[in-house]
């Protein structure tokens, strides 16, 4: 009688451990790229990146599914910091040369790299870059690369490196401003509305969205100070203007802000589903088959071992 009890006990324990492992398997990152842009799902975090004109990040809570948060790259220009505050002040600082409209460039996705664990994508890195010569004749050598990083462990945010090179400076005492616009709107409506913003140390929040930015950038392995200026409504009055302001640099500059959601819903959908659905069943056929095979093998080993002992 002791042998069946021992075998059954081991089988039950194995089944429970196997089911616990199956239940703990995390959802991975899912993404698709087409002519309209890149669609990414990471748990409850949804992101759509449009790159056909200028970089436009739209991110949202897949479960809440009512509000989109937008971060758009719109312009670059050189300016003289007349009040020496490090930032760009519209009323006092002087723009030097042409304002570069970033939608005038040609943008291309490339260099997709994934890391996987247990068959799931747990990290996705990719680039969105301007093509050489996109901003001529005013800035023919200007190159802008956004290197994006998404991780399962950080399932409510995206970090991106802004890499700038080839700016033709008018004066080494000037600064360079990269202008972005943050907006909110009803999910998938395409509308943009100026949000109410709250500024903190190194971050701007707008409703449930946020943009965080470090106080330094890297140039040739050295750090330089960066100032972010919140400049009020954009000309269309459908967003808040923010400028990342960099001092003169003569090589390549790298800067790494982060965008994301302050709060995010619990995962209730698989990343591959276009609309929220119930989570996959713990007892689906694939998991039951895998668990069953494992239990059968262990029972056979135990029975054979006990038979040899007898």
Phi, psi and omega per residue, in radians:
X1 nan -0.504 -3.073
X2 -1.184 -0.560 -3.102
X3 -1.133 -0.875 3.124
X4 -1.040 -0.686 -3.140
X5 -1.103 -0.740 -3.134
X6 -1.117 -0.782 -3.129
X7 -1.113 -0.788 -3.137
X8 -1.097 -0.716 3.141
X9 -1.066 -0.799 3.140
X10 -1.111 -0.704 -3.126
X11 -1.102 -0.769 -3.132
X12 -1.123 -0.780 3.128
X13 -1.079 -0.705 3.113
X14 -1.106 -0.718 3.127
X15 -1.077 -0.771 -3.128
X16 -1.123 -0.753 3.122
X17 -1.105 -0.720 -3.123
X18 -1.137 -0.732 3.132
X19 -1.170 -0.632 3.091
X20 -1.103 -0.696 3.106
X21 -1.125 -0.740 -3.125
X22 -1.111 -0.719 -3.118
X23 -1.173 -0.513 -3.069
X24 -1.475 -0.119 -3.128
X25 -1.058 2.118 -3.071
X26 -1.333 2.700 2.953
X27 -1.273 2.527 3.123
X28 -1.718 -2.992 3.110
X29 -1.601 2.332 3.105
X30 -2.122 2.435 3.141
X31 -2.591 2.624 3.056
X32 -2.379 2.507 3.141
X33 -2.180 2.224 3.046
X34 -2.439 -2.923 -3.053
X35 -1.133 -0.387 -3.112
X36 -1.491 -0.412 -3.126
X37 2.599 -2.841 -3.079
X38 -1.943 2.215 3.117
X39 -1.920 2.167 -3.088
X40 -2.197 2.401 3.020
X41 -2.158 2.211 3.104
X42 -2.330 1.600 -3.021
X43 1.114 -2.163 3.123
X44 -1.579 0.026 -3.113
X45 -1.632 2.082 3.095
X46 -1.910 2.464 -3.132
X47 -2.452 2.347 2.986
X48 -2.220 2.181 -3.107
X49 -2.002 1.990 3.085
X50 -1.621 2.282 -3.121
X51 -2.264 0.163 -3.082
X52 -1.237 -0.501 3.110
X53 -1.969 -1.294 3.005
X54 -2.404 2.781 -3.089
X55 -0.995 2.222 -3.115
X56 -2.427 1.854 3.111
X57 -1.580 2.241 3.015
X58 -2.167 2.095 -3.094
X59 -2.312 2.737 -2.974
X60 -2.892 2.896 3.049
X61 -1.559 2.024 -3.069
X62 -1.075 -0.612 -3.104
X63 -1.349 -0.862 3.095
X64 -1.086 -0.810 2.854
X65 1.001 0.522 3.126
X66 -2.128 -0.429 -3.026
X67 -2.192 2.302 3.020
X68 -1.807 2.483 3.064
X69 -1.992 2.305 -3.006
X70 -2.084 2.423 2.964
X71 -2.289 2.018 -3.071
X72 -2.043 2.305 2.991
X73 -1.526 2.155 -2.981
X74 -2.106 -0.652 -3.025
X75 -2.752 2.842 3.017
X76 -2.441 2.546 3.061
X77 -2.813 2.727 3.052
X78 -1.612 2.540 -3.136
X79 -2.610 2.781 3.042
X80 -1.695 2.112 -3.100
X81 -1.432 1.427 -3.008
X82 -1.163 -0.514 3.135
X83 -1.688 0.055 3.006
X84 0.967 0.627 3.112
X85 -1.690 0.008 3.115
X86 1.536 -0.388 -3.128
X87 -1.819 -3.008 3.078
X88 -1.895 2.149 3.099
X89 -2.013 2.031 -3.022
X90 -1.016 -0.676 -3.027
X91 -1.352 -0.356 -3.033
X92 -2.135 -0.557 -3.090
X93 -1.432 2.692 -3.007
X94 -1.966 2.129 3.065
X95 -1.276 2.354 -3.113
X96 -2.020 2.184 3.138
X97 1.376 -2.809 -3.052
X98 -1.443 2.540 2.956
X99 -1.493 2.175 -3.098
X100 -1.593 2.009 3.064
X101 -1.411 2.072 -3.025
X102 -1.213 -0.370 3.089
X103 -1.259 -0.166 3.096
X104 -1.366 -0.206 -3.131
X105 -1.481 2.917 3.014
X106 -1.808 2.205 -3.018
X107 -2.052 2.468 -3.060
X108 -2.403 2.372 3.010
X109 -1.434 2.510 3.119
X110 -2.872 3.072 2.992
X111 0.924 0.936 3.057
X112 -1.349 2.174 3.130
X113 -2.286 2.279 3.135
X114 -2.120 2.661 2.952
X115 -2.069 2.380 -3.066
X116 -2.130 2.611 2.988
X117 -2.399 2.198 3.139
X118 0.938 0.666 3.091
X119 1.416 0.008 3.133
X120 -1.891 2.476 3.057
X121 -1.339 2.067 -3.110
X122 -1.882 -0.201 3.064
X123 -2.611 2.387 3.121
X124 -2.262 2.197 3.050
X125 -2.130 2.436 3.115
X126 -2.770 2.893 -3.112
X127 -2.097 2.581 2.913
X128 -2.220 2.031 -2.979
X129 -2.285 2.601 3.018
X130 -1.361 2.539 3.117
X131 -1.354 2.581 3.113
X132 -0.983 2.378 3.113
X133 1.416 0.126 -3.082
X134 -1.112 -0.508 -2.981
X135 -1.958 0.422 3.076
X136 -1.435 2.828 0.069
X137 -1.485 -0.111 -3.081
X138 -1.163 -0.764 -3.133
X139 -2.389 1.240 -3.032
X140 -1.150 -0.400 -3.097
X141 -1.707 -0.047 -3.078
X142 -1.134 2.266 3.090
X143 -2.250 2.266 3.111
X144 -2.162 2.194 3.107
X145 -2.208 2.259 3.016
X146 -1.883 1.974 3.106
X147 -1.739 1.995 -2.987
X148 -1.784 2.501 -3.103
X149 -2.302 2.143 3.090
X150 -2.194 2.306 -3.125
X151 -2.276 2.496 3.085
X152 -1.049 -0.649 -3.100
X153 -1.219 -0.266 3.100
X154 -2.145 1.217 -2.883
X155 -1.490 0.346 3.064
X156 -2.327 0.362 -3.048
X157 -2.703 2.906 3.021
X158 -2.425 2.285 3.062
X159 -1.829 2.407 3.110
X160 -2.388 2.448 3.082
X161 -1.632 2.163 3.032
X162 -1.628 2.009 -3.105
X163 -1.974 2.049 -3.076
X164 -2.028 2.384 3.068
X165 -2.693 2.786 3.017
X166 1.417 0.256 3.117
X167 -1.266 2.267 3.120
X168 -1.579 1.758 -3.023
X169 -1.355 2.540 3.003
X170 -1.501 -0.564 -3.085
X171 -2.695 2.329 -3.103
X172 -1.236 -0.171 3.082
X173 -1.566 -0.080 -3.113
X174 -1.481 3.027 3.087
X175 -2.117 2.914 -3.134
X176 -2.117 2.269 3.135
X177 -1.937 2.292 3.002
X178 -1.899 2.011 -3.051
X179 -1.685 2.263 3.040
X180 -2.157 2.850 3.078
X181 -2.229 2.316 3.045
X182 -1.905 2.413 -3.097
X183 -2.532 2.935 2.990
X184 -2.299 2.819 3.120
X185 -2.962 2.928 3.088
X186 -1.142 2.458 -3.046
X187 -0.972 2.263 3.054
X188 1.074 0.253 -3.135
X189 -1.519 -0.367 -3.081
X190 1.444 -0.093 -3.117
X191 -1.391 2.597 3.078
X192 -2.169 2.295 3.121
X193 -2.252 2.514 3.098
X194 -1.195 2.182 -3.118
X195 -1.551 2.860 2.928
X196 -1.461 2.175 -3.045
X197 -1.923 2.641 3.030
X198 -2.221 2.190 -3.102
X199 -1.756 2.461 3.073
X200 -2.302 -2.938 3.116
X201 -1.304 1.800 3.099
X202 1.389 0.330 3.130
X203 -2.756 2.750 3.004
X204 -2.273 2.243 3.077
X205 -1.918 2.523 3.085
X206 -2.459 1.859 -2.995
X207 1.004 -2.151 -3.140
X208 -1.620 0.045 3.121
X209 -1.723 2.799 3.088
X210 -2.604 2.746 2.999
X211 -2.266 2.088 3.089
X212 -1.976 2.588 -3.031
X213 -2.570 2.382 3.109
X214 -1.318 2.875 -3.103
X215 -1.582 -0.014 3.131
X216 -2.369 2.722 2.990
X217 -2.154 2.972 -3.114
X218 -1.976 2.293 3.052
X219 -2.319 1.998 3.117
X220 0.903 0.855 3.106
X221 1.163 0.163 3.056
X222 -1.985 2.667 3.127
X223 -1.711 2.519 3.059
X224 -2.249 2.639 -3.126
X225 -1.270 2.551 3.118
X226 -2.250 2.418 3.066
X227 -2.081 2.325 3.047
X228 -1.814 2.201 -3.116
X229 -1.957 2.187 3.038
X230 -1.619 2.068 -2.913
X231 -2.026 0.368 3.080
X232 1.426 -2.873 -3.033
X233 -1.170 2.557 3.016
X234 -1.341 2.961 -3.091
X235 -1.002 -0.537 3.128
X236 -1.433 -0.119 -3.137
X237 1.022 0.545 3.093
X238 -2.128 0.347 3.104
X239 -2.971 2.966 3.109
X240 -1.822 2.266 -3.119
X241 -1.497 2.356 3.046
X242 -2.317 2.353 3.126
X243 -2.040 2.226 2.931
X244 -1.534 2.110 -3.003
X245 -1.976 2.116 -3.065
X246 -2.021 2.424 3.044
X247 -1.249 2.994 -3.133
X248 -0.939 2.381 3.006
X249 -2.508 2.539 -3.045
X250 -1.939 0.098 3.129
X251 -2.254 -2.146 -3.115
X252 -1.955 2.321 3.123
X253 -1.948 2.411 3.110
X254 -2.178 2.275 -3.099
X255 -2.404 2.433 -2.965
X256 -2.278 1.422 3.029
X257 -1.316 3.035 3.092
X258 -2.389 2.440 3.010
X259 -2.090 2.695 3.126
X260 3.087 -2.985 3.124
X261 -1.877 2.400 3.134
X262 -1.183 -0.780 3.071
X263 -2.213 2.566 -3.132
X264 -2.445 2.584 -3.106
X265 -1.232 2.802 3.024
X266 -1.151 2.694 -3.126
X267 -1.212 2.110 3.071
X268 -2.297 0.244 -3.125
X269 -2.569 2.563 3.035
X270 -1.325 2.584 -3.079
X271 -1.056 -0.447 -3.063
X272 -1.431 -0.168 -3.094
X273 -1.450 2.268 -3.128
X274 -1.244 -0.366 3.107
X275 -2.304 2.706 -3.123
X276 -1.000 2.325 3.096
X277 -2.357 3.057 3.090
X278 -1.230 2.662 3.111
X279 -1.164 2.718 -3.136
X280 -1.062 2.518 -3.105
X281 -1.157 2.432 3.072
X282 -1.080 -0.503 -3.058
X283 -1.886 0.701 3.091
X284 -1.262 2.881 -2.974
X285 -1.096 -0.642 -3.114
X286 -1.129 -0.793 -3.128
X287 -1.196 -0.703 3.125
X288 -1.077 -0.730 3.128
X289 -1.082 -0.798 -3.122
X290 -1.115 -0.780 3.127
X291 -1.122 -0.738 -3.126
X292 -1.074 -0.754 3.117
X293 -1.091 -0.761 -3.137
X294 -1.097 -0.763 3.135
X295 -1.116 -0.735 -3.135
X296 -1.062 -0.758 -3.140
X297 -1.107 -0.761 -3.121
X298 -1.141 -0.720 3.116
X299 -1.062 -0.752 -3.127
X300 -1.094 -0.712 3.132
X301 -1.131 -0.759 -3.126
X302 -1.109 -0.789 -3.129
X303 -1.073 -0.775 -3.131
X304 -1.122 -0.710 3.142
X305 -1.108 -0.777 -3.137
X306 -1.179 -0.617 3.109
X307 -1.122 -0.722 3.112
X308 -1.134 -0.644 3.132
X309 -1.168 -0.598 3.128
X310 -1.239 nan nan
